[in-house]
Amino acid sequence: MTDPRARRMAPVLDMALEEERKAARTLGECPRQLEDAGNRLRDLEHYASEYEKGWTQRGSQGVGRDWLINYQRFMSQMHVAIEQQRQTVDWYAESLQRARDNWRQRYQRVEALRKLIARYREEARARADKQEQKLLDELTQRLFSHRSSSNE
């Protein structure tokens, strides 16, 4: 015997499961996005470092004013790009944490609903068992009183 309360909760559980699956998919994408952003940051830092090494080599040979201005402008742009990419990495790290928290909340909701439905089903089984026992007791009592009255 299924409890009507448990049947009514089934669609709620299905919706919660779908939300949990979506949160899990989002969580699955976040580490890759964070890794990609980190790789871009490392690439920018490496490129800037290599460019600075080139400056050192070129600077030892002497450079003109225009070359120096262009170098400074380019390095300034590189530092801005690196800082922006650091902010992007930080944003993806926070996004990963938010996705973890969201998934955890969704998962806990699903588990709570499952426990509630299990409790409803257990209560329905207990009521059915109690009703069955009551019926058996009544039948036994009738049978016993029928035998007693037949023997008299």
matplotlib code that plots the C-alpha trace (Angstrom):
import matplotlib.pyplot as plt

x = [0.0, 1.4, 0.8, -1.0, 1.4, 4.4, 2.6, 2.0, 5.7, 7.0, 6.7, 8.4, 11.2, 11.5, 11.8, 14.4, 16.3, 16.3, 17.6, 20.3, 21.4, 21.5, 23.6, 25.9, 26.4, 27.2, 29.6, 31.2, 31.9, 33.4, 36.8, 37.5, 36.7, 38.9, 41.7, 41.4, 41.4, 44.5, 46.2, 45.5, 47.0, 50.1, 50.4, 50.2, 52.7, 55.1, 54.7, 55.3, 58.4, 59.8, 59.2, 61.0, 64.0, 64.0, 64.0, 67.1, 68.9, 67.8, 68.5, 72.1, 72.6, 71.0, 67.5, 65.8, 63.2, 60.3, 61.2, 61.3, 57.9, 56.4, 57.9, 56.6, 53.1, 53.1, 54.2, 51.6, 49.0, 50.4, 50.2, 46.6, 45.7, 47.4, 45.5, 42.2, 43.0, 43.8, 40.4, 38.9, 40.6, 39.4, 35.9, 36.0, 37.3, 34.4, 32.0, 33.3, 32.7, 29.2, 28.5, 29.7, 27.5, 24.5, 24.9, 25.4, 22.1, 20.3, 21.7, 20.7, 17.1, 16.9, 18.1, 15.7, 12.8, 13.8, 13.9, 10.5, 9.0, 10.6, 9.1, 5.7, 5.9, 7.1, 4.2, 1.8, 3.2, 2.9, -0.7, -1.5, 0.2, -1.7, -5.0, -4.2, -3.3, -6.6, -8.5, -6.7, -7.4, -11.1, -11.3, -9.5, -11.8, -14.9, -13.6, -12.9, -16.3, -18.0, -16.2, -17.1, -20.7, -20.8, -19.3, -22.0]
y = [0.0, 3.4, 6.4, 9.2, 11.7, 9.8, 9.8, 13.6, 14.1, 12.2, 15.2, 17.4, 14.9, 14.7, 18.5, 18.5, 15.7, 17.7, 20.8, 18.8, 17.3, 20.8, 22.0, 19.0, 19.8, 23.4, 22.2, 19.8, 22.7, 25.1, 23.4, 23.3, 27.0, 27.8, 25.8, 27.5, 30.9, 29.9, 28.7, 32.0, 33.9, 31.8, 32.3, 36.1, 36.1, 33.9, 36.2, 39.3, 37.7, 36.7, 40.2, 41.7, 39.4, 40.7, 44.2, 43.4, 42.0, 44.9, 47.5, 46.4, 47.3, 50.7, 51.7, 54.8, 56.9, 55.7, 52.0, 52.7, 54.5, 51.6, 49.1, 50.9, 51.2, 47.5, 46.4, 48.6, 47.0, 43.5, 44.3, 45.5, 42.3, 40.2, 42.0, 41.5, 37.8, 37.5, 39.0, 36.5, 33.6, 34.9, 35.2, 31.6, 30.3, 32.1, 30.7, 27.2, 27.7, 29.0, 26.0, 23.6, 25.3, 25.3, 21.6, 20.8, 22.6, 20.8, 17.4, 18.0, 18.9, 15.7, 13.6, 15.3, 14.6, 11.0, 10.6, 12.3, 10.0, 6.9, 8.1, 8.5, 5.0, 3.5, 5.2, 3.8, 0.3, 0.6, 1.8, -1.1, -3.6, -2.2, -2.4, -5.9, -7.0, -5.4, -7.3, -10.6, -10.0, -9.4, -12.6, -14.6, -13.3, -14.1, -17.5, -18.2, -16.9, -18.8, -22.1, -21.3, -20.8, -24.0, -26.1, -25.0]
z = [0.0, -1.0, 1.0, -0.9, 0.7, -0.8, -4.2, -4.0, -3.2, -6.3, -8.7, -6.1, -5.9, -9.7, -9.9, -7.1, -8.9, -12.2, -10.3, -8.7, -12.1, -13.6, -10.6, -11.1, -14.8, -13.9, -11.2, -13.8, -16.2, -13.6, -13.0, -16.8, -17.1, -14.1, -15.6, -19.0, -17.4, -15.4, -18.5, -20.3, -17.3, -17.3, -21.1, -20.6, -17.8, -19.8, -22.9, -20.8, -19.2, -22.6, -23.9, -20.9, -21.6, -25.1, -23.7, -21.6, -24.6, -26.9, -24.2, -23.9, -27.5, -27.1, -28.1, -29.5, -27.9, -30.0, -29.4, -25.6, -25.7, -27.7, -25.3, -22.2, -23.8, -24.8, -21.3, -19.7, -21.8, -20.9, -17.2, -17.6, -19.5, -16.9, -14.1, -15.9, -16.4, -12.7, -11.9, -14.4, -12.6, -9.3, -10.7, -12.0, -8.6, -6.9, -9.5, -8.8, -5.0, -5.7, -8.0, -5.3, -2.7, -5.0, -5.9, -2.2, -1.4, -4.2, -3.2, 0.4, -0.7, -2.7, 0.2, 2.6, 0.2, -0.2, 3.6, 3.9, 1.3, 2.9, 6.3, 4.7, 3.2, 6.5, 8.3, 5.7, 6.1, 9.9, 9.6, 7.2, 9.5, 12.5, 10.5, 9.4, 12.9, 14.2, 11.5, 12.4, 16.1, 15.3, 13.1, 15.7, 18.4, 16.3, 15.4, 19.1, 20.3, 17.4, 18.6, 22.2, 21.4, 19.2, 22.1, 24.5]

ax = plt.figure().add_subplot(projection="3d")
ax.plot(x, y, z, "-o")
ax.set_aspect("equal")
plt.show()
